Amino acid sequence: MTDKILVIDDEEDIRLLLTNILESDGYHVITASDGREGLEKFQTHDPALVLTDVRMPILDGIGVLREIKAKQSETEVIILTGHSDEATVVDCLRLGAYDYFRKPLENVDVFLAAIERAIEKRALQQKNRQLLEQLTKMSIKDPLTGLYNFRHMQISLDQEIDRSERYKHSFFVVMLDVDNFKDVNDSYGHQFGDHVLKQLGKVAKGALRSTDRIFRYGGEEFLILMNEIALPEAKVAVSRLLQAVRKHTFSSGRHTSKITVSVGCAIFPDDADDKNALINLADKALYQAKSQGKDQAVFNTPL
């Protein structure tokens, strides 16, 4: 893919000269005759690099540099100046300019080498950002289901307790477990069992509110965090979840299966004002649902 460079200069002959030099070196060039037009084209084209003159009408190069850096863009900026103004150059470098060159250019090879380095720096920053995003995702997501993992669940519960205490909101912890999951693995194999767990996460998310969060607790057990919801509405939501799972056909390759889930629920702070106690109560309610015949929900707090 050809890298795009935006050239901003109010002198047409400079724009033409730079365009010829850069296009001869394989770059795709976009031009603008003032800073405001340059910023509009910056937004439209997302160039790898901006070359901007310092002194221009409407909006000068320092203004362009400020606005690009204010957007936290990874695009590098090289300043062009036809004046021997050391203070202005220093200001530009302090504001985040990658480099500066005086007009007319004395050495085109040095100029092109600086452009290449600036674009390589941007590419490296983008790669590092993507790697950081991947690492962040890996640190909070369960690798099998793509749901939030146990570690992130602990952090989220702590945060939700703090928020609940501050704003006097209640929230529900919902423990969910697949009924007879061992039979699924024994009948169809562990790969199909993994498929069921992945699909179950999607089915559950589709049945829940967008503000509800679902976590892989471990094995075939999940924890759902439902914030700012009253008990009657929570019962309706959980019933909808059970029905969605009940109706869904889990299919992969030659295998097809129906499953049900059992659910246990506890509310903060009515049932417990401690994270571990809350989970334990929801877990006890879950086992009660199992012992009462499965495919049902038990709330620790009765209506």
Rosetta blueprint (number, residue, H / E / L):
1 M L
2 T L
3 D L
4 K E
5 I E
6 L E
7 V E
8 I E
9 D L
10 D L
11 E L
12 E H
13 D H
14 I H
15 R H
16 L H
17 L H
18 L H
19 T H
20 N H
21 I H
22 L H
23 E H
24 S H
25 D L
26 G L
27 Y L
28 H E
29 V E
30 I E
31 T E
32 A E
33 S L
34 D L
35 G H
36 R H
37 E H
38 G H
39 L H
40 E H
41 K H
42 F H
43 Q H
44 T H
45 H H
46 D L
47 P L
48 A L
49 L E
50 V E
51 L E
52 T E
53 D E
54 V L
55 R L
56 M L
57 P L
58 I L
59 L L
60 D L
61 G H
62 I H
63 G H
64 V H
65 L H
66 R H
67 E H
68 I H
69 K H
70 A H
71 K L
72 Q L
73 S L
74 E L
75 T L
76 E E
77 V E
78 I E
79 I E
80 L E
81 T E
82 G L
83 H L
84 S L
85 D L
86 E H
87 A H
88 T H
89 V H
90 V H
91 D H
92 C H
93 L H
94 R H
95 L L
96 G L
97 A L
98 Y L
99 D E
100 Y E
101 F E
102 R E
103 K L
104 P L
105 L L
106 E L
107 N L
108 V H
109 D H
110 V H
111 F H
112 L H
113 A H
114 A H
115 I H
116 E H
117 R H
118 A H
119 I H
120 E H
121 K H
122 R H
123 A H
124 L H
125 Q H
126 Q H
127 K H
128 N H
129 R H
130 Q H
131 L H
132 L H
133 E H
134 Q H
135 L H
136 T H
137 K H
138 M H
139 S H
140 I H
141 K E
142 D L
143 P L
144 L L
145 T L
146 G L
147 L L
148 Y E
149 N L
150 F H
151 R H
152 H H
153 M H
154 Q H
155 I H
156 S H
157 L H
158 D H
159 Q H
160 E H
161 I H
162 D H
163 R H
164 S H
165 E H
166 R H
167 Y H
168 K L
169 H L
170 S L
171 F E
172 F E
173 V E
174 V E
175 M E
176 L E
177 D E
178 V E
179 D L
180 N L
181 F H
182 K H
183 D H
184 V H
185 N H
186 D H
187 S H
188 Y H
189 G L
190 H H
191 Q H
192 F H
193 G H
194 D H
195 H H
196 V H
197 L H
198 K H
199 Q H
200 L H
201 G H
202 K H
203 V H
204 A H
205 K H
206 G H
207 A H
208 L L
209 R L
210 S L
211 T L
212 D L
213 R E
214 I E
215 F E
216 R E
217 Y E
218 G E
219 G L
220 E L
221 E E
222 F E
223 L E
224 I E
225 L E
226 M E
227 N E
228 E L
229 I L
230 A L
231 L H
232 P H
233 E H
234 A H
235 K H
236 V H
237 A H
238 V H
239 S H
240 R H
241 L H
242 L H
243 Q H
244 A H
245 V H
246 R H
247 K H
248 H L
249 T L
250 F E
251 S E
252 S E
253 G L
254 R L
255 H E
256 T E
257 S E
258 K L
259 I L
260 T L
261 V E
262 S E
263 V E
264 G E
265 C E
266 A E
267 I E
268 F E
269 P L
270 D L
271 D L
272 A L
273 D L
274 D L
275 K H
276 N H
277 A H
278 L H
279 I H
280 N H
281 L H
282 A H
283 D H
284 K H
285 A H
286 L H
287 Y H
288 Q H
289 A H
290 K H
291 S H
292 Q L
293 G L
294 K L
295 D L
296 Q L
297 A E
298 V E
299 F E
300 N L
301 T L
302 P L
303 L L
